Amino acid sequence: MTLDTATGSSQTLRPLPRTSDNQLLAGAGEGTRVELRGIVKDYGSTRVLHGVDLDIAPGEFVSLLGPSGCGKTTALRVISGLERATSGAVAFGDVDVSRTPTNKRDIGMVFQAYSLFPHLRVIENVAFGLRRRRVDAATARRRAGEALDLVGLGHVADRFPHQLSGGQQQRVALARALVTEPRVLLLDEPLSALDAKVRVQLRDEIRRIQLRLGTTTVFVTHDQEEALAVSDRIAVMDSGRIEQIGTPEDLYLRPESPRVAAFVGLSSTVPGVADGESVSVWGTSLPVQGAGASGPVEVLVRPENVRLAALGEGVAAIVEESTFLGSLRRTLVRTEDGILVRVQHAADERLEYGERVRIAIAPVPVAVRASL
């Protein structure tokens, strides 16, 4: 049972949602269930969270994804206790922690800023939380060394933070968050200050460690690629609400709203005419995802569902640019009616600026929204 801090009434926990069929997750540690129930957060007259409900299974990795200002960091701060909800309840397991101070919630946190103590050596930074918990010096040093080994930095234990790269400093911050063996790990855009290659390496490292430890993890990011790569489930947020929560596959392949379709993955917007459960685009009838629509609409089309067509197929277009992405190429074309469309195709199909091509769309379900 949990207690609603607004009403004081008891609420029965709802059944946990199904996660992806992840055998590693199923075999991981026990983890801790995290529940947000009806979380509202006001700053003066401004409401930034509008009744957020979220169930996170023990050992699950859930990302809060959305643009700046959507409320994702505020939701994380409510989970951590750094912010108190105006109304609603936060529970860890079957314990209501809504009024529990941050330092009593048994959480680990990693922020965008590394926040390492510059005058302490790496191993002293990692052991800091243990020393605050009155763990004896020898045990704290041993456990800090194990945490550094976990993130691959045992060899830098006696260096100072300024002697490390940005990626190494963030690994130290991760080790410091994990060394106390927290019930819940909270990550607030921890990779955004790193360069692209290090960001990919560290996100994969975080996921590997999380799976190994089975720690329930909440990851805040505005980077959809990061969220899709590491999450068991993703909660897409907009204007203080969760638009949709589901596995990466669900959100990408079966978005429940045009907002989710536009934000998760890359899409081109092309005109179409809807008739209930289908929409006509370039003479091709496509099934519509979600509620039926009628009349002129904007259709969100993924690059991988647009192909280069033979003469007499599809519509004519002119190449605006073509980008080589290693195993594939993504080309931007402009149709005769001025619509920009991204086409994904084989890397060896090199197209030049100004070249005339024809494109066609695959008959797959698409998201639509009313034309402006």
PEURVEN-V959987 format. One record per pair of residues at least 4 apart in sequence whose C-alpha atoms are under 8 Angstrom apart, sorted by the first residue. I is the first residue (numbers start at 1). J is the second residue. Records with the same first field share a line. If there is no record, write none. Layout:
I: J ; J
This chain:
1: 10 ; 11 ; 12 ; 13 ; 94 ; 95
2: 10 ; 11 ; 12 ; 13 ; 89 ; 91 ; 94 ; 95 ; 96
3: 8 ; 9 ; 10 ; 11 ; 89 ; 96
4: 8 ; 9 ; 10 ; 11 ; 37 ; 87 ; 88 ; 89
5: 9 ; 87 ; 88 ; 89 ; 98
6: 86 ; 87 ; 88 ; 89
16: 55 ; 56 ; 57
17: 55 ; 56 ; 57
19: 57 ; 60 ; 232 ; 233 ; 247
20: 232 ; 233 ; 247
22: 26 ; 232
23: 27
24: 28 ; 211
25: 59 ; 60 ; 211 ; 214
28: 59 ; 211 ; 212 ; 213 ; 214
29: 59 ; 212 ; 213 ; 214 ; 215
30: 58 ; 59 ; 214 ; 215
31: 58 ; 59 ; 60 ; 183 ; 184 ; 214 ; 215 ; 216
32: 57 ; 58 ; 59 ; 92 ; 93 ; 183 ; 184 ; 215 ; 216
33: 55 ; 56 ; 57 ; 58 ; 59 ; 91 ; 92 ; 93 ; 216
34: 55 ; 56 ; 57 ; 58 ; 90 ; 91 ; 92 ; 93 ; 216
35: 53 ; 54 ; 55 ; 56 ; 89 ; 90 ; 91 ; 92 ; 93
36: 52 ; 53 ; 54 ; 55 ; 79 ; 88 ; 89 ; 90 ; 91
37: 51 ; 52 ; 53 ; 54 ; 88 ; 89 ; 90
38: 50 ; 51 ; 52 ; 53 ; 87 ; 88 ; 89
39: 49 ; 50 ; 51 ; 52 ; 53 ; 85 ; 86 ; 87 ; 88 ; 89 ; 90
40: 47 ; 48 ; 49 ; 50 ; 51 ; 52 ; 85 ; 86 ; 87 ; 88
41: 47 ; 48 ; 49 ; 50 ; 84 ; 85 ; 86 ; 87
42: 46 ; 47 ; 48 ; 49 ; 85 ; 86
43: 47 ; 48
47: 240
48: 70 ; 71 ; 74 ; 239 ; 240
49: 71 ; 74 ; 75 ; 239 ; 240 ; 241
50: 240 ; 241
51: 88 ; 241
52: 240 ; 241 ; 242
53: 242
56: 60 ; 62 ; 216
57: 216
58: 214 ; 215 ; 216
59: 211 ; 214 ; 215 ; 216 ; 217
60: 214 ; 215 ; 216 ; 217 ; 232
61: 210 ; 216 ; 217 ; 218 ; 219 ; 230 ; 231 ; 232 ; 233
62: 217 ; 218 ; 219 ; 231 ; 232 ; 233 ; 234 ; 235
63: 218 ; 219 ; 220 ; 221 ; 227 ; 231 ; 233 ; 234 ; 235
64: 72 ; 218 ; 219 ; 220 ; 221 ; 234 ; 235 ; 236 ; 237
65: 72 ; 220 ; 221 ; 222 ; 223 ; 224 ; 227 ; 234 ; 235 ; 236 ; 237
66: 70 ; 72 ; 221 ; 222 ; 236 ; 237 ; 238 ; 263
67: 222 ; 237 ; 238
68: 222
69: 239
70: 237 ; 238 ; 239 ; 240 ; 241
71: 75 ; 237 ; 238 ; 239 ; 240 ; 241
72: 76 ; 220 ; 237 ; 240
73: 77 ; 188 ; 220
74: 78 ; 83
75: 79
76: 80 ; 186 ; 188 ; 218 ; 220
77: 81 ; 82 ; 83
78: 82 ; 83 ; 84 ; 85 ; 90
79: 90
80: 102 ; 105 ; 107 ; 186
81: 98 ; 99 ; 100 ; 101 ; 102 ; 105
82: 101 ; 102
84: 98 ; 99
85: 89 ; 98
89: 96 ; 97 ; 98
90: 96 ; 97 ; 98
91: 95 ; 96 ; 97 ; 98
92: 96 ; 97
97: 105
100: 104 ; 105
101: 105
102: 106 ; 107
103: 107
106: 182 ; 183 ; 184
107: 177 ; 182 ; 183 ; 184 ; 185 ; 186
108: 177 ; 178 ; 180 ; 181 ; 182 ; 183 ; 184 ; 185 ; 186
109: 174 ; 177 ; 185 ; 186 ; 187 ; 188
110: 114 ; 173 ; 174 ; 177 ; 186 ; 187 ; 188 ; 190
111: 115 ; 187 ; 188 ; 189 ; 190
112: 188 ; 189 ; 190 ; 191 ; 192 ; 193
113: 190 ; 193
114: 169 ; 170 ; 173
115: 173
116: 125 ; 161 ; 169 ; 173
117: 125 ; 161
118: 160 ; 161 ; 162
119: 160
120: 124 ; 125 ; 160 ; 161
121: 125 ; 157 ; 158 ; 159 ; 160 ; 161
122: 126 ; 156 ; 157 ; 158 ; 159 ; 160 ; 161 ; 172
123: 127 ; 141 ; 144 ; 145 ; 148 ; 157 ; 158
124: 128 ; 141 ; 144
125: 172 ; 176
126: 144 ; 147 ; 148 ; 172 ; 173 ; 175 ; 176 ; 177 ; 179
127: 131 ; 140 ; 141 ; 143 ; 144 ; 176 ; 179
128: 132 ; 176
129: 133 ; 176 ; 179 ; 180
130: 134 ; 135 ; 140 ; 179 ; 180
131: 135 ; 136 ; 137 ; 140
135: 139 ; 140
136: 140
137: 141
138: 142
139: 143
140: 144
141: 145
142: 146
143: 147 ; 179
144: 148 ; 175 ; 176 ; 179
145: 149 ; 154 ; 157
146: 150 ; 154
147: 151 ; 175 ; 176 ; 178 ; 179
148: 152 ; 153 ; 154 ; 157 ; 172 ; 175
149: 153 ; 154
150: 175 ; 209
151: 171 ; 172 ; 174 ; 175 ; 205 ; 209
153: 157 ; 168 ; 171 ; 172
159: 163 ; 164
160: 164
161: 169
164: 168 ; 169
165: 169
166: 170 ; 194
167: 171 ; 194 ; 198 ; 199 ; 202
168: 172
169: 173
170: 174 ; 190 ; 191
171: 175 ; 202
172: 176
173: 177
174: 178
175: 179
176: 180
177: 181 ; 182 ; 185
178: 182 ; 185
182: 215
183: 215 ; 216
184: 215 ; 216 ; 217 ; 218
185: 215 ; 216 ; 217 ; 218
186: 217 ; 218 ; 219
187: 217 ; 218 ; 219 ; 220
188: 219 ; 220 ; 221
189: 219 ; 220 ; 221 ; 222
191: 199 ; 202 ; 203
192: 199
194: 198 ; 199
195: 199
196: 200
197: 201
198: 202
199: 203
200: 204 ; 226
201: 205
202: 206
203: 207 ; 226 ; 230
204: 208 ; 230
205: 209
206: 210
207: 211 ; 230
208: 212
209: 213
210: 214 ; 215 ; 216 ; 217
211: 215
221: 226 ; 227
223: 227
224: 228 ; 263 ; 264 ; 265
225: 229 ; 265
226: 230
227: 231 ; 234 ; 248
228: 234 ; 248
231: 247 ; 248
232: 247 ; 248
233: 245 ; 246 ; 247 ; 248
234: 245 ; 246 ; 247 ; 248 ; 251
235: 242 ; 243 ; 244 ; 245 ; 246
236: 242 ; 243 ; 244 ; 245 ; 260
237: 241 ; 242 ; 243 ; 244
238: 242 ; 243
243: 257 ; 260
244: 251 ; 255 ; 256 ; 260
245: 251
246: 250 ; 251
247: 251
248: 252
249: 253 ; 254
250: 254 ; 255
251: 255 ; 256 ; 260 ; 261 ; 264
252: 261 ; 264 ; 265
254: 289
255: 260 ; 261 ; 289 ; 367
256: 260 ; 261 ; 289 ; 290
257: 261 ; 290 ; 367
258: 262 ; 300 ; 367 ; 368 ; 369
259: 263
260: 264
261: 265 ; 267 ; 300 ; 367
262: 266 ; 267 ; 300
265: 302
266: 302 ; 303
267: 300 ; 301 ; 302 ; 303 ; 342
268: 299 ; 300 ; 301 ; 302 ; 303 ; 340 ; 341 ; 342
269: 298 ; 299 ; 300 ; 301 ; 340 ; 341
270: 281 ; 298 ; 299 ; 300 ; 301 ; 339 ; 340 ; 341
271: 281 ; 296 ; 297 ; 298 ; 299 ; 371
272: 279 ; 280 ; 281 ; 282 ; 296 ; 297 ; 298 ; 299
273: 279 ; 280 ; 281 ; 294 ; 295 ; 296 ; 297
274: 278 ; 279 ; 280 ; 293 ; 294 ; 295 ; 296 ; 297
275: 279 ; 292 ; 293 ; 294 ; 295
276: 292 ; 293 ; 294
277: 287 ; 288 ; 289 ; 291 ; 292 ; 293
278: 285 ; 286 ; 287 ; 288 ; 292
279: 285 ; 286 ; 287 ; 288
280: 284 ; 285 ; 286
281: 285 ; 286 ; 361
282: 314 ; 315 ; 360 ; 361
283: 314
284: 361 ; 363
285: 363
286: 363 ; 364 ; 365 ; 366
287: 363 ; 364 ; 365 ; 366
288: 292 ; 365 ; 366 ; 367 ; 368
289: 365 ; 366 ; 367 ; 368
290: 367
293: 297 ; 368
296: 370 ; 371
297: 368 ; 369 ; 370 ; 371
298: 368 ; 369 ; 370 ; 371
299: 366 ; 367 ; 368 ; 369
300: 366 ; 367 ; 368
301: 305 ; 306 ; 366 ; 367
302: 306 ; 342
303: 330 ; 341 ; 342 ; 343 ; 344
304: 343 ; 344 ; 345
305: 343 ; 344 ; 361 ; 362 ; 364
306: 342 ; 343 ; 344 ; 359 ; 360 ; 361 ; 362
307: 343 ; 344 ; 345 ; 359 ; 360 ; 361 ; 362
308: 343 ; 345 ; 357 ; 358 ; 359 ; 360
309: 313 ; 314 ; 357 ; 358 ; 359 ; 360
310: 358
311: 358
313: 358 ; 359 ; 360
314: 358 ; 359 ; 360 ; 361
315: 335 ; 358 ; 359 ; 360
316: 335 ; 336 ; 356 ; 357 ; 358 ; 359
317: 333 ; 334 ; 335 ; 336 ; 356 ; 357 ; 358 ; 359
318: 333 ; 334 ; 335 ; 336 ; 353 ; 354 ; 355 ; 356 ; 357
319: 331 ; 332 ; 333 ; 334 ; 351 ; 352 ; 353 ; 354 ; 355 ; 356 ; 357
320: 331 ; 332 ; 333 ; 334 ; 353 ; 354
321: 331 ; 332 ; 333 ; 352 ; 353
322: 329 ; 330 ; 331 ; 332 ; 350 ; 351 ; 352 ; 353
323: 329 ; 330 ; 331
324: 328 ; 329 ; 330 ; 347
325: 329 ; 330 ; 347
326: 347
327: 346 ; 347
328: 344 ; 345 ; 346 ; 347 ; 348
329: 344 ; 345 ; 346 ; 347 ; 348 ; 349 ; 350
330: 342 ; 343 ; 344 ; 345
331: 342 ; 343 ; 344 ; 345 ; 351
332: 340 ; 341 ; 342 ; 343
333: 340 ; 341 ; 342 ; 343
334: 338 ; 339 ; 340 ; 341
335: 339 ; 340 ; 341
345: 349
351: 355
